[in-house]
């Protein structure tokens, strides 16, 4: 659930783009996050790098939506 927890700086966005470019159509990449995918572009900085990163993520993707259940809240209540 750490994907995009912190807003990546320019260097991190460049590294992400390079990494995703190398892995595209060659290997799997798993993103786990607490943020809705509609918010990813903004959290990536909403610029050209964000466009390119999202372009590589959204194509050939299998999305697994686990719903809105918050396991941290659930665990805190049951302790």
TIKEMAR-33311 format. One record per atom (N, C-alpha, C, O): chain; atom name; z negated, x negated, y; residue number from 1; residue in three letters. Coordinates in Angstrom, 3 decimals. Example, Ala and Ser with C-alpha at 12.3 -4.5 7.8 and 13.67 -1.06 7.14 Angstrom:
2
site chain = A, atom = N, Z = -7.800, X = -13.190, Y = -5.690, n = 1, res = ALA
site chain = A, atom = CA, Z = -7.800, X = -12.300, Y = -4.500, n = 1, res = ALA
site chain = A, atom = C, Z = -7.800, X = -13.200, Y = -3.300, n = 1, res = ALA
site chain = A, atom = O, Z = -8.465, X = -14.236, Y = -3.319, n = 1, res = ALA
site chain = A, atom = N, Z = -7.080, X = -12.850, Y = -2.250, n = 2, res = SER
site chain = A, atom = CA, Z = -7.140, X = -13.670, Y = -1.060, n = 2, res = SER
site chain = A, atom = C, Z = -7.870, X = -12.900, Y = 0.030, n = 2, res = SER
site chain = A, atom = O, Z = -8.039, X = -13.409, Y = 1.138, n = 2, res = SER
This chain:
79
site chain = A, atom = N, Z = 0.000, X = -0.809, Y = -1.200, n = 1, res = UNK
site chain = A, atom = CA, Z = 0.000, X = 0.000, Y = 0.000, n = 1, res = UNK
site chain = A, atom = C, Z = 0.000, X = -0.853, Y = 1.265, n = 1, res = UNK
site chain = A, atom = O, Z = -0.364, X = -0.367, Y = 2.335, n = 1, res = UNK
site chain = A, atom = N, Z = 0.397, X = -2.097, Y = 1.158, n = 2, res = UNK
site chain = A, atom = CA, Z = 0.362, X = -3.005, Y = 2.299, n = 2, res = UNK
site chain = A, atom = C, Z = 1.680, X = -3.087, Y = 3.070, n = 2, res = UNK
site chain = A, atom = O, Z = 1.694, X = -3.611, Y = 4.184, n = 2, res = UNK
site chain = A, atom = N, Z = 2.801, X = -2.579, Y = 2.506, n = 3, res = UNK
site chain = A, atom = CA, Z = 4.098, X = -2.684, Y = 3.171, n = 3, res = UNK
site chain = A, atom = C, Z = 4.018, X = -2.041, Y = 4.551, n = 3, res = UNK
site chain = A, atom = O, Z = 3.731, X = -0.850, Y = 4.677, n = 3, res = UNK
site chain = A, atom = N, Z = 4.271, X = -2.833, Y = 5.572, n = 4, res = UNK
site chain = A, atom = CA, Z = 4.305, X = -2.436, Y = 6.975, n = 4, res = UNK
site chain = A, atom = C, Z = 2.941, X = -2.055, Y = 7.541, n = 4, res = UNK
site chain = A, atom = O, Z = 2.859, X = -1.359, Y = 8.554, n = 4, res = UNK
site chain = A, atom = N, Z = 1.881, X = -2.505, Y = 6.896, n = 5, res = UNK
site chain = A, atom = CA, Z = 0.545, X = -2.276, Y = 7.439, n = 5, res = UNK
site chain = A, atom = C, Z = 0.440, X = -2.914, Y = 8.816, n = 5, res = UNK
site chain = A, atom = O, Z = -0.086, X = -2.306, Y = 9.748, n = 5, res = UNK
site chain = A, atom = N, Z = 0.940, X = -4.143, Y = 8.944, n = 6, res = UNK
site chain = A, atom = CA, Z = 1.035, X = -4.825, Y = 10.233, n = 6, res = UNK
site chain = A, atom = C, Z = 2.491, X = -4.813, Y = 10.675, n = 6, res = UNK
site chain = A, atom = O, Z = 3.395, X = -4.895, Y = 9.843, n = 6, res = UNK
site chain = A, atom = N, Z = 2.720, X = -4.712, Y = 11.967, n = 7, res = UNK
site chain = A, atom = CA, Z = 4.083, X = -4.756, Y = 12.486, n = 7, res = UNK
site chain = A, atom = C, Z = 4.609, X = -6.184, Y = 12.351, n = 7, res = UNK
site chain = A, atom = O, Z = 4.011, X = -7.106, Y = 12.907, n = 7, res = UNK
site chain = A, atom = N, Z = 5.713, X = -6.391, Y = 11.628, n = 8, res = UNK
site chain = A, atom = CA, Z = 6.246, X = -7.751, Y = 11.467, n = 8, res = UNK
site chain = A, atom = C, Z = 6.825, X = -8.283, Y = 12.776, n = 8, res = UNK
site chain = A, atom = O, Z = 7.451, X = -7.547, Y = 13.539, n = 8, res = UNK
site chain = A, atom = N, Z = 6.605, X = -9.577, Y = 13.021, n = 9, res = UNK
site chain = A, atom = CA, Z = 7.192, X = -10.209, Y = 14.199, n = 9, res = UNK
site chain = A, atom = C, Z = 8.642, X = -10.600, Y = 13.895, n = 9, res = UNK
site chain = A, atom = O, Z = 9.137, X = -10.359, Y = 12.794, n = 9, res = UNK
site chain = A, atom = N, Z = 9.304, X = -11.194, Y = 14.860, n = 10, res = UNK
site chain = A, atom = CA, Z = 10.724, X = -11.549, Y = 14.719, n = 10, res = UNK
site chain = A, atom = C, Z = 10.966, X = -12.471, Y = 13.518, n = 10, res = UNK
site chain = A, atom = O, Z = 11.927, X = -12.287, Y = 12.772, n = 10, res = UNK
site chain = A, atom = N, Z = 10.094, X = -13.456, Y = 13.340, n = 11, res = UNK
site chain = A, atom = CA, Z = 10.242, X = -14.378, Y = 12.212, n = 11, res = UNK
site chain = A, atom = C, Z = 10.111, X = -13.672, Y = 10.876, n = 11, res = UNK
site chain = A, atom = O, Z = 10.863, X = -13.956, Y = 9.944, n = 11, res = UNK
site chain = A, atom = N, Z = 9.158, X = -12.754, Y = 10.777, n = 12, res = UNK
site chain = A, atom = CA, Z = 8.956, X = -11.996, Y = 9.539, n = 12, res = UNK
site chain = A, atom = C, Z = 10.147, X = -11.077, Y = 9.277, n = 12, res = UNK
site chain = A, atom = O, Z = 10.579, X = -10.944, Y = 8.132, n = 12, res = UNK
site chain = A, atom = N, Z = 10.680, X = -10.445, Y = 10.316, n = 13, res = UNK
site chain = A, atom = CA, Z = 11.847, X = -9.578, Y = 10.132, n = 13, res = UNK
site chain = A, atom = C, Z = 13.055, X = -10.390, Y = 9.667, n = 13, res = UNK
site chain = A, atom = O, Z = 13.817, X = -9.926, Y = 8.819, n = 13, res = UNK
site chain = A, atom = N, Z = 13.237, X = -11.576, Y = 10.201, n = 14, res = UNK
site chain = A, atom = CA, Z = 14.340, X = -12.435, Y = 9.761, n = 14, res = UNK
site chain = A, atom = C, Z = 14.180, X = -12.832, Y = 8.304, n = 14, res = UNK
site chain = A, atom = O, Z = 15.145, X = -12.818, Y = 7.540, n = 14, res = UNK
site chain = A, atom = N, Z = 12.951, X = -13.187, Y = 7.918, n = 15, res = UNK
site chain = A, atom = CA, Z = 12.676, X = -13.556, Y = 6.531, n = 15, res = UNK
site chain = A, atom = C, Z = 12.901, X = -12.365, Y = 5.598, n = 15, res = UNK
site chain = A, atom = O, Z = 13.486, X = -12.524, Y = 4.526, n = 15, res = UNK
site chain = A, atom = N, Z = 12.445, X = -11.177, Y = 5.994, n = 16, res = UNK
site chain = A, atom = CA, Z = 12.643, X = -9.978, Y = 5.178, n = 16, res = UNK
site chain = A, atom = C, Z = 14.125, X = -9.682, Y = 4.983, n = 16, res = UNK
site chain = A, atom = O, Z = 14.565, X = -9.357, Y = 3.880, n = 16, res = UNK
site chain = A, atom = N, Z = 14.879, X = -9.799, Y = 6.056, n = 17, res = UNK
site chain = A, atom = CA, Z = 16.313, X = -9.552, Y = 5.959, n = 17, res = UNK
site chain = A, atom = C, Z = 16.973, X = -10.537, Y = 5.006, n = 17, res = UNK
site chain = A, atom = O, Z = 17.783, X = -10.139, Y = 4.168, n = 17, res = UNK
site chain = A, atom = N, Z = 16.640, X = -11.808, Y = 5.124, n = 18, res = UNK
site chain = A, atom = CA, Z = 17.203, X = -12.832, Y = 4.229, n = 18, res = UNK
site chain = A, atom = C, Z = 16.811, X = -12.564, Y = 2.779, n = 18, res = UNK
site chain = A, atom = O, Z = 17.649, X = -12.648, Y = 1.881, n = 18, res = UNK
site chain = A, atom = N, Z = 15.551, X = -12.243, Y = 2.553, n = 19, res = UNK
site chain = A, atom = CA, Z = 15.066, X = -11.953, Y = 1.201, n = 19, res = UNK
site chain = A, atom = C, Z = 15.791, X = -10.750, Y = 0.606, n = 19, res = UNK
site chain = A, atom = O, Z = 16.260, X = -10.802, Y = -0.531, n = 19, res = UNK
site chain = A, atom = N, Z = 15.881, X = -9.671, Y = 1.373, n = 20, res = UNK
site chain = A, atom = CA, Z = 16.548, X = -8.472, Y = 0.876, n = 20, res = UNK
site chain = A, atom = C, Z = 18.034, X = -8.702, Y = 0.641, n = 20, res = UNK
site chain = A, atom = O, Z = 18.613, X = -8.157, Y = -0.298, n = 20, res = UNK
site chain = A, atom = N, Z = 18.641, X = -9.504, Y = 1.488, n = 21, res = UNK
site chain = A, atom = CA, Z = 20.068, X = -9.829, Y = 1.314, n = 21, res = UNK
site chain = A, atom = C, Z = 20.293, X = -10.577, Y = -0.003, n = 21, res = UNK
site chain = A, atom = O, Z = 21.240, X = -10.286, Y = -0.734, n = 21, res = UNK
site chain = A, atom = N, Z = 19.427, X = -11.530, Y = -0.298, n = 22, res = UNK
site chain = A, atom = CA, Z = 19.568, X = -12.311, Y = -1.539, n = 22, res = UNK
site chain = A, atom = C, Z = 19.309, X = -11.459, Y = -2.782, n = 22, res = UNK
site chain = A, atom = O, Z = 19.921, X = -11.679, Y = -3.827, n = 22, res = UNK
site chain = A, atom = N, Z = 18.405, X = -10.492, Y = -2.667, n = 23, res = UNK
site chain = A, atom = CA, Z = 18.044, X = -9.671, Y = -3.823, n = 23, res = UNK
site chain = A, atom = C, Z = 18.965, X = -8.464, Y = -4.005, n = 23, res = UNK
site chain = A, atom = O, Z = 18.993, X = -7.876, Y = -5.086, n = 23, res = UNK
site chain = A, atom = N, Z = 19.713, X = -8.085, Y = -2.975, n = 24, res = UNK
site chain = A, atom = CA, Z = 20.543, X = -6.879, Y = -3.008, n = 24, res = UNK
site chain = A, atom = C, Z = 21.539, X = -6.941, Y = -4.164, n = 24, res = UNK
site chain = A, atom = O, Z = 22.306, X = -7.897, Y = -4.278, n = 24, res = UNK
site chain = A, atom = N, Z = 21.524, X = -5.935, Y = -5.007, n = 25, res = UNK
site chain = A, atom = CA, Z = 22.383, X = -5.830, Y = -6.188, n = 25, res = UNK
site chain = A, atom = C, Z = 22.164, X = -6.949, Y = -7.214, n = 25, res = UNK
site chain = A, atom = O, Z = 22.976, X = -7.124, Y = -8.123, n = 25, res = UNK
site chain = A, atom = N, Z = 21.064, X = -7.709, Y = -7.067, n = 26, res = UNK
site chain = A, atom = CA, Z = 20.792, X = -8.791, Y = -8.015, n = 26, res = UNK
site chain = A, atom = C, Z = 19.417, X = -8.663, Y = -8.665, n = 26, res = UNK
site chain = A, atom = O, Z = 19.215, X = -9.140, Y = -9.782, n = 26, res = UNK
site chain = A, atom = N, Z = 18.478, X = -8.030, Y = -7.983, n = 27, res = UNK
site chain = A, atom = CA, Z = 17.111, X = -7.937, Y = -8.501, n = 27, res = UNK
site chain = A, atom = C, Z = 16.435, X = -6.705, Y = -7.913, n = 27, res = UNK
site chain = A, atom = O, Z = 16.881, X = -6.152, Y = -6.908, n = 27, res = UNK
site chain = A, atom = N, Z = 15.368, X = -6.295, Y = -8.549, n = 28, res = UNK
site chain = A, atom = CA, Z = 14.604, X = -5.147, Y = -8.062, n = 28, res = UNK
site chain = A, atom = C, Z = 13.553, X = -5.594, Y = -7.053, n = 28, res = UNK
site chain = A, atom = O, Z = 13.029, X = -6.706, Y = -7.127, n = 28, res = UNK
site chain = A, atom = N, Z = 13.262, X = -4.719, Y = -6.127, n = 29, res = UNK
site chain = A, atom = CA, Z = 12.207, X = -4.948, Y = -5.151, n = 29, res = UNK
site chain = A, atom = C, Z = 11.396, X = -3.671, Y = -5.057, n = 29, res = UNK
site chain = A, atom = O, Z = 11.961, X = -2.586, Y = -4.916, n = 29, res = UNK
site chain = A, atom = N, Z = 10.083, X = -3.786, Y = -5.133, n = 30, res = UNK
site chain = A, atom = CA, Z = 9.200, X = -2.625, Y = -5.073, n = 30, res = UNK
site chain = A, atom = C, Z = 8.433, X = -2.663, Y = -3.758, n = 30, res = UNK
site chain = A, atom = O, Z = 7.827, X = -3.675, Y = -3.406, n = 30, res = UNK
site chain = A, atom = N, Z = 8.468, X = -1.552, Y = -3.043, n = 31, res = UNK
site chain = A, atom = CA, Z = 7.711, X = -1.408, Y = -1.807, n = 31, res = UNK
site chain = A, atom = C, Z = 6.631, X = -0.358, Y = -2.035, n = 31, res = UNK
site chain = A, atom = O, Z = 6.930, X = 0.762, Y = -2.450, n = 31, res = UNK
site chain = A, atom = N, Z = 5.404, X = -0.706, Y = -1.771, n = 32, res = UNK
site chain = A, atom = CA, Z = 4.284, X = 0.230, Y = -1.870, n = 32, res = UNK
site chain = A, atom = C, Z = 3.669, X = 0.341, Y = -0.482, n = 32, res = UNK
site chain = A, atom = O, Z = 3.288, X = -0.662, Y = 0.121, n = 32, res = UNK
site chain = A, atom = N, Z = 3.578, X = 1.554, Y = 0.010, n = 33, res = UNK
site chain = A, atom = CA, Z = 3.083, X = 1.734, Y = 1.366, n = 33, res = UNK
site chain = A, atom = C, Z = 2.422, X = 3.078, Y = 1.538, n = 33, res = UNK
site chain = A, atom = O, Z = 2.669, X = 4.016, Y = 0.779, n = 33, res = UNK
site chain = A, atom = N, Z = 1.585, X = 3.157, Y = 2.537, n = 34, res = UNK
site chain = A, atom = CA, Z = 0.956, X = 4.418, Y = 2.893, n = 34, res = UNK
site chain = A, atom = C, Z = 1.727, X = 5.128, Y = 4.006, n = 34, res = UNK
site chain = A, atom = O, Z = 1.323, X = 6.204, Y = 4.449, n = 34, res = UNK
site chain = A, atom = N, Z = 2.837, X = 4.532, Y = 4.464, n = 35, res = UNK
site chain = A, atom = CA, Z = 3.627, X = 5.105, Y = 5.545, n = 35, res = UNK
site chain = A, atom = C, Z = 4.844, X = 5.835, Y = 4.999, n = 35, res = UNK
site chain = A, atom = O, Z = 5.469, X = 5.393, Y = 4.035, n = 35, res = UNK
site chain = A, atom = N, Z = 5.169, X = 6.955, Y = 5.627, n = 36, res = UNK
site chain = A, atom = CA, Z = 6.354, X = 7.719, Y = 5.247, n = 36, res = UNK
site chain = A, atom = C, Z = 7.604, X = 6.888, Y = 5.554, n = 36, res = UNK
site chain = A, atom = O, Z = 7.641, X = 6.154, Y = 6.541, n = 36, res = UNK
site chain = A, atom = N, Z = 8.619, X = 7.009, Y = 4.707, n = 37, res = UNK
site chain = A, atom = CA, Z = 9.825, X = 6.210, Y = 4.911, n = 37, res = UNK
site chain = A, atom = C, Z = 10.499, X = 6.505, Y = 6.249, n = 37, res = UNK
site chain = A, atom = O, Z = 11.217, X = 5.654, Y = 6.775, n = 37, res = UNK
site chain = A, atom = N, Z = 10.279, X = 7.700, Y = 6.808, n = 38, res = UNK
site chain = A, atom = CA, Z = 10.846, X = 8.020, Y = 8.116, n = 38, res = UNK
site chain = A, atom = C, Z = 10.252, X = 7.150, Y = 9.222, n = 38, res = UNK
site chain = A, atom = O, Z = 10.850, X = 7.024, Y = 10.290, n = 38, res = UNK
site chain = A, atom = N, Z = 9.095, X = 6.553, Y = 8.986, n = 39, res = UNK
site chain = A, atom = CA, Z = 8.422, X = 5.707, Y = 9.978, n = 39, res = UNK
site chain = A, atom = C, Z = 8.732, X = 4.223, Y = 9.818, n = 39, res = UNK
site chain = A, atom = O, Z = 8.358, X = 3.429, Y = 10.681, n = 39, res = UNK
site chain = A, atom = N, Z = 9.401, X = 3.827, Y = 8.746, n = 40, res = UNK
site chain = A, atom = CA, Z = 9.631, X = 2.411, Y = 8.468, n = 40, res = UNK
site chain = A, atom = C, Z = 10.449, X = 1.734, Y = 9.563, n = 40, res = UNK
site chain = A, atom = O, Z = 10.112, X = 0.630, Y = 9.990, n = 40, res = UNK
site chain = A, atom = N, Z = 11.509, X = 2.375, Y = 10.018, n = 41, res = UNK
site chain = A, atom = CA, Z = 12.383, X = 1.763, Y = 11.020, n = 41, res = UNK
site chain = A, atom = C, Z = 11.593, X = 1.406, Y = 12.274, n = 41, res = UNK
site chain = A, atom = O, Z = 11.733, X = 0.305, Y = 12.806, n = 41, res = UNK
site chain = A, atom = N, Z = 10.777, X = 2.322, Y = 12.741, n = 42, res = UNK
site chain = A, atom = CA, Z = 9.964, X = 2.057, Y = 13.928, n = 42, res = UNK
site chain = A, atom = C, Z = 8.980, X = 0.918, Y = 13.671, n = 42, res = UNK
site chain = A, atom = O, Z = 8.816, X = 0.040, Y = 14.518, n = 42, res = UNK
site chain = A, atom = N, Z = 8.329, X = 0.926, Y = 12.515, n = 43, res = UNK
site chain = A, atom = CA, Z = 7.342, X = -0.109, Y = 12.200, n = 43, res = UNK
site chain = A, atom = C, Z = 8.000, X = -1.478, Y = 12.041, n = 43, res = UNK
site chain = A, atom = O, Z = 7.340, X = -2.507, Y = 12.186, n = 43, res = UNK
site chain = A, atom = N, Z = 9.302, X = -1.490, Y = 11.743, n = 44, res = UNK
site chain = A, atom = CA, Z = 10.045, X = -2.746, Y = 11.643, n = 44, res = UNK
site chain = A, atom = C, Z = 10.562, X = -3.224, Y = 13.000, n = 44, res = UNK
site chain = A, atom = O, Z = 11.234, X = -4.253, Y = 13.071, n = 44, res = UNK
site chain = A, atom = N, Z = 10.266, X = -2.509, Y = 14.059, n = 45, res = UNK
site chain = A, atom = CA, Z = 10.639, X = -2.949, Y = 15.395, n = 45, res = UNK
site chain = A, atom = C, Z = 11.793, X = -2.197, Y = 16.025, n = 45, res = UNK
site chain = A, atom = O, Z = 12.124, X = -2.440, Y = 17.185, n = 45, res = UNK
site chain = A, atom = N, Z = 12.412, X = -1.291, Y = 15.290, n = 46, res = UNK
site chain = A, atom = CA, Z = 13.477, X = -0.403, Y = 15.789, n = 46, res = UNK
site chain = A, atom = C, Z = 14.706, X = -1.120, Y = 16.339, n = 46, res = UNK
site chain = A, atom = O, Z = 15.524, X = -0.481, Y = 17.001, n = 46, res = UNK
site chain = A, atom = N, Z = 14.870, X = -2.396, Y = 16.098, n = 47, res = UNK
site chain = A, atom = CA, Z = 16.018, X = -3.142, Y = 16.620, n = 47, res = UNK
site chain = A, atom = C, Z = 17.084, X = -3.378, Y = 15.568, n = 47, res = UNK
site chain = A, atom = O, Z = 17.139, X = -2.699, Y = 14.543, n = 47, res = UNK
site chain = A, atom = N, Z = 17.928, X = -4.355, Y = 15.846, n = 48, res = UNK
site chain = A, atom = CA, Z = 19.038, X = -4.693, Y = 14.955, n = 48, res = UNK
site chain = A, atom = C, Z = 18.528, X = -5.149, Y = 13.592, n = 48, res = UNK
site chain = A, atom = O, Z = 19.085, X = -4.765, Y = 12.564, n = 48, res = UNK
site chain = A, atom = N, Z = 17.465, X = -5.972, Y = 13.572, n = 49, res = UNK
site chain = A, atom = CA, Z = 16.907, X = -6.401, Y = 12.293, n = 49, res = UNK
site chain = A, atom = C, Z = 16.384, X = -5.195, Y = 11.498, n = 49, res = UNK
site chain = A, atom = O, Z = 16.573, X = -5.118, Y = 10.284, n = 49, res = UNK
site chain = A, atom = N, Z = 15.733, X = -4.266, Y = 12.184, n = 50, res = UNK
site chain = A, atom = CA, Z = 15.236, X = -3.061, Y = 11.501, n = 50, res = UNK
site chain = A, atom = C, Z = 16.388, X = -2.276, Y = 10.898, n = 50, res = UNK
site chain = A, atom = O, Z = 16.282, X = -1.784, Y = 9.774, n = 50, res = UNK
site chain = A, atom = N, Z = 17.493, X = -2.152, Y = 11.636, n = 51, res = UNK
site chain = A, atom = CA, Z = 18.685, X = -1.464, Y = 11.121, n = 51, res = UNK
site chain = A, atom = C, Z = 19.184, X = -2.139, Y = 9.846, n = 51, res = UNK
site chain = A, atom = O, Z = 19.444, X = -1.475, Y = 8.843, n = 51, res = UNK
site chain = A, atom = N, Z = 19.313, X = -3.456, Y = 9.895, n = 52, res = UNK
site chain = A, atom = CA, Z = 19.851, X = -4.196, Y = 8.752, n = 52, res = UNK
site chain = A, atom = C, Z = 18.904, X = -4.148, Y = 7.552, n = 52, res = UNK
site chain = A, atom = O, Z = 19.353, X = -3.997, Y = 6.416, n = 52, res = UNK
site chain = A, atom = N, Z = 17.611, X = -4.273, Y = 7.794, n = 53, res = UNK
site chain = A, atom = CA, Z = 16.634, X = -4.214, Y = 6.709, n = 53, res = UNK
site chain = A, atom = C, Z = 16.664, X = -2.845, Y = 6.056, n = 53, res = UNK
site chain = A, atom = O, Z = 16.714, X = -2.742, Y = 4.830, n = 53, res = UNK
site chain = A, atom = N, Z = 16.634, X = -1.790, Y = 6.865, n = 54, res = UNK
site chain = A, atom = CA, Z = 16.649, X = -0.436, Y = 6.312, n = 54, res = UNK
site chain = A, atom = C, Z = 17.954, X = -0.153, Y = 5.573, n = 54, res = UNK
site chain = A, atom = O, Z = 17.952, X = 0.554, Y = 4.566, n = 54, res = UNK
site chain = A, atom = N, Z = 19.057, X = -0.693, Y = 6.059, n = 55, res = UNK
site chain = A, atom = CA, Z = 20.339, X = -0.512, Y = 5.387, n = 55, res = UNK
site chain = A, atom = C, Z = 20.283, X = -1.057, Y = 3.959, n = 55, res = UNK
site chain = A, atom = O, Z = 20.813, X = -0.441, Y = 3.035, n = 55, res = UNK
site chain = A, atom = N, Z = 19.651, X = -2.197, Y = 3.785, n = 56, res = UNK
site chain = A, atom = CA, Z = 19.554, X = -2.807, Y = 2.455, n = 56, res = UNK
site chain = A, atom = C, Z = 18.532, X = -2.105, Y = 1.572, n = 56, res = UNK
site chain = A, atom = O, Z = 18.631, X = -2.156, Y = 0.346, n = 56, res = UNK
site chain = A, atom = N, Z = 17.550, X = -1.451, Y = 2.187, n = 57, res = UNK
site chain = A, atom = CA, Z = 16.530, X = -0.755, Y = 1.400, n = 57, res = UNK
site chain = A, atom = C, Z = 17.028, X = 0.610, Y = 0.925, n = 57, res = UNK
site chain = A, atom = O, Z = 16.831, X = 0.962, Y = -0.237, n = 57, res = UNK
site chain = A, atom = N, Z = 17.661, X = 1.371, Y = 1.790, n = 58, res = UNK
site chain = A, atom = CA, Z = 17.950, X = 2.768, Y = 1.452, n = 58, res = UNK
site chain = A, atom = C, Z = 19.104, X = 2.951, Y = 0.472, n = 58, res = UNK
site chain = A, atom = O, Z = 19.179, X = 3.983, Y = -0.196, n = 58, res = UNK
site chain = A, atom = N, Z = 19.997, X = 1.983, Y = 0.372, n = 59, res = UNK
site chain = A, atom = CA, Z = 21.111, X = 2.119, Y = -0.573, n = 59, res = UNK
site chain = A, atom = C, Z = 20.685, X = 1.613, Y = -1.950, n = 59, res = UNK
site chain = A, atom = O, Z = 19.967, X = 0.619, Y = -2.060, n = 59, res = UNK
site chain = A, atom = N, Z = 21.131, X = 2.302, Y = -2.989, n = 60, res = UNK
site chain = A, atom = CA, Z = 20.799, X = 1.949, Y = -4.383, n = 60, res = UNK
site chain = A, atom = C, Z = 19.289, X = 1.966, Y = -4.632, n = 60, res = UNK
site chain = A, atom = O, Z = 18.759, X = 1.090, Y = -5.316, n = 60, res = UNK
site chain = A, atom = N, Z = 18.610, X = 2.953, Y = -4.081, n = 61, res = UNK
site chain = A, atom = CA, Z = 17.153, X = 3.014, Y = -4.170, n = 61, res = UNK
site chain = A, atom = C, Z = 16.700, X = 4.190, Y = -5.015, n = 61, res = UNK
site chain = A, atom = O, Z = 17.290, X = 5.270, Y = -4.976, n = 61, res = UNK
site chain = A, atom = N, Z = 15.655, X = 3.963, Y = -5.769, n = 62, res = UNK
site chain = A, atom = CA, Z = 14.961, X = 5.035, Y = -6.470, n = 62, res = UNK
site chain = A, atom = C, Z = 13.619, X = 5.201, Y = -5.760, n = 62, res = UNK
site chain = A, atom = O, Z = 12.805, X = 4.278, Y = -5.738, n = 62, res = UNK
site chain = A, atom = N, Z = 13.392, X = 6.381, Y = -5.180, n = 63, res = UNK
site chain = A, atom = CA, Z = 12.148, X = 6.646, Y = -4.456, n = 63, res = UNK
site chain = A, atom = C, Z = 11.168, X = 7.343, Y = -5.401, n = 63, res = UNK
site chain = A, atom = O, Z = 11.541, X = 8.282, Y = -6.105, n = 63, res = UNK
site chain = A, atom = N, Z = 9.949, X = 6.896, Y = -5.414, n = 64, res = UNK
site chain = A, atom = CA, Z = 8.895, X = 7.532, Y = -6.195, n = 64, res = UNK
site chain = A, atom = C, Z = 7.829, X = 7.982, Y = -5.210, n = 64, res = UNK
site chain = A, atom = O, Z = 7.070, X = 7.168, Y = -4.684, n = 64, res = UNK
site chain = A, atom = N, Z = 7.780, X = 9.271, Y = -4.968, n = 65, res = UNK
site chain = A, atom = CA, Z = 6.812, X = 9.824, Y = -4.027, n = 65, res = UNK
site chain = A, atom = C, Z = 5.577, X = 10.247, Y = -4.810, n = 65, res = UNK
site chain = A, atom = O, Z = 5.659, X = 11.091, Y = -5.704, n = 65, res = UNK
site chain = A, atom = N, Z = 4.467, X = 9.678, Y = -4.484, n = 66, res = UNK
site chain = A, atom = CA, Z = 3.225, X = 9.975, Y = -5.201, n = 66, res = UNK
site chain = A, atom = C, Z = 2.423, X = 11.086, Y = -4.537, n = 66, res = UNK
site chain = A, atom = O, Z = 1.306, X = 11.385, Y = -4.960, n = 66, res = UNK
site chain = A, atom = N, Z = 2.980, X = 11.694, Y = -3.507, n = 67, res = UNK
site chain = A, atom = CA, Z = 2.320, X = 12.816, Y = -2.846, n = 67, res = UNK
site chain = A, atom = C, Z = 1.406, X = 12.374, Y = -1.723, n = 67, res = UNK
site chain = A, atom = O, Z = 1.447, X = 11.231, Y = -1.266, n = 67, res = UNK
site chain = A, atom = N, Z = 0.588, X = 13.303, Y = -1.297, n = 68, res = UNK
site chain = A, atom = CA, Z = -0.293, X = 13.059, Y = -0.154, n = 68, res = UNK
site chain = A, atom = C, Z = -1.734, X = 12.800, Y = -0.546, n = 68, res = UNK
site chain = A, atom = O, Z = -2.600, X = 12.702, Y = 0.323, n = 68, res = UNK
site chain = A, atom = N, Z = -2.007, X = 12.688, Y = -1.830, n = 69, res = UNK
site chain = A, atom = CA, Z = -3.378, X = 12.495, Y = -2.288, n = 69, res = UNK
site chain = A, atom = C, Z = -3.864, X = 11.095, Y = -1.926, n = 69, res = UNK
site chain = A, atom = O, Z = -3.209, X = 10.107, Y = -2.260, n = 69, res = UNK
site chain = A, atom = N, Z = -4.988, X = 11.003, Y = -1.259, n = 70, res = UNK
site chain = A, atom = CA, Z = -5.550, X = 9.734, Y = -0.832, n = 70, res = UNK
site chain = A, atom = C, Z = -6.641, X = 9.320, Y = -1.819, n = 70, res = UNK
site chain = A, atom = O, Z = -7.730, X = 9.894, Y = -1.827, n = 70, res = UNK
site chain = A, atom = N, Z = -6.339, X = 8.316, Y = -2.652, n = 71, res = UNK
site chain = A, atom = CA, Z = -7.296, X = 7.882, Y = -3.672, n = 71, res = UNK
site chain = A, atom = C, Z = -8.533, X = 7.234, Y = -3.069, n = 71, res = UNK
site chain = A, atom = O, Z = -9.598, X = 7.278, Y = -3.684, n = 71, res = UNK
site chain = A, atom = N, Z = -8.431, X = 6.640, Y = -1.899, n = 72, res = UNK
site chain = A, atom = CA, Z = -9.617, X = 6.054, Y = -1.252, n = 72, res = UNK
site chain = A, atom = C, Z = -10.611, X = 7.146, Y = -0.879, n = 72, res = UNK
site chain = A, atom = O, Z = -11.814, X = 7.000, Y = -1.097, n = 72, res = UNK
site chain = A, atom = N, Z = -10.100, X = 8.253, Y = -0.310, n = 73, res = UNK
site chain = A, atom = CA, Z = -10.971, X = 9.373, Y = 0.027, n = 73, res = UNK
site chain = A, atom = C, Z = -11.549, X = 9.989, Y = -1.248, n = 73, res = UNK
site chain = A, atom = O, Z = -12.734, X = 10.322, Y = -1.289, n = 73, res = UNK
site chain = A, atom = N, Z = -10.746, X = 10.139, Y = -2.263, n = 74, res = UNK
site chain = A, atom = CA, Z = -11.184, X = 10.712, Y = -3.533, n = 74, res = UNK
site chain = A, atom = C, Z = -12.299, X = 9.865, Y = -4.149, n = 74, res = UNK
site chain = A, atom = O, Z = -13.306, X = 10.404, Y = -4.607, n = 74, res = UNK
site chain = A, atom = N, Z = -12.120, X = 8.541, Y = -4.161, n = 75, res = UNK
site chain = A, atom = CA, Z = -13.116, X = 7.652, Y = -4.732, n = 75, res = UNK
site chain = A, atom = C, Z = -14.409, X = 7.679, Y = -3.924, n = 75, res = UNK
site chain = A, atom = O, Z = -15.494, X = 7.613, Y = -4.502, n = 75, res = UNK
site chain = A, atom = N, Z = -14.317, X = 7.774, Y = -2.607, n = 76, res = UNK
site chain = A, atom = CA, Z = -15.512, X = 7.798, Y = -1.750, n = 76, res = UNK
site chain = A, atom = C, Z = -16.330, X = 9.058, Y = -1.977, n = 76, res = UNK
site chain = A, atom = O, Z = -17.560, X = 9.003, Y = -1.972, n = 76, res = UNK
site chain = A, atom = N, Z = -15.670, X = 10.190, Y = -2.177, n = 77, res = UNK
site chain = A, atom = CA, Z = -16.367, X = 11.460, Y = -2.412, n = 77, res = UNK
site chain = A, atom = C, Z = -17.056, X = 11.456, Y = -3.762, n = 77, res = UNK
site chain = A, atom = O, Z = -18.139, X = 12.024, Y = -3.903, n = 77, res = UNK
site chain = A, atom = N, Z = -16.449, X = 10.827, Y = -4.759, n = 78, res = UNK
site chain = A, atom = CA, Z = -16.984, X = 10.848, Y = -6.119, n = 78, res = UNK
site chain = A, atom = C, Z = -17.965, X = 9.724, Y = -6.432, n = 78, res = UNK
site chain = A, atom = O, Z = -18.297, X = 9.514, Y = -7.598, n = 78, res = UNK
site chain = A, atom = N, Z = -18.427, X = 9.010, Y = -5.440, n = 79, res = UNK
site chain = A, atom = CA, Z = -19.390, X = 7.939, Y = -5.697, n = 79, res = UNK
site chain = A, atom = C, Z = -20.790, X = 8.406, Y = -5.529, n = 79, res = UNK
site chain = A, atom = O, Z = -21.726, X = 7.627, Y = -5.709, n = 79, res = UNK
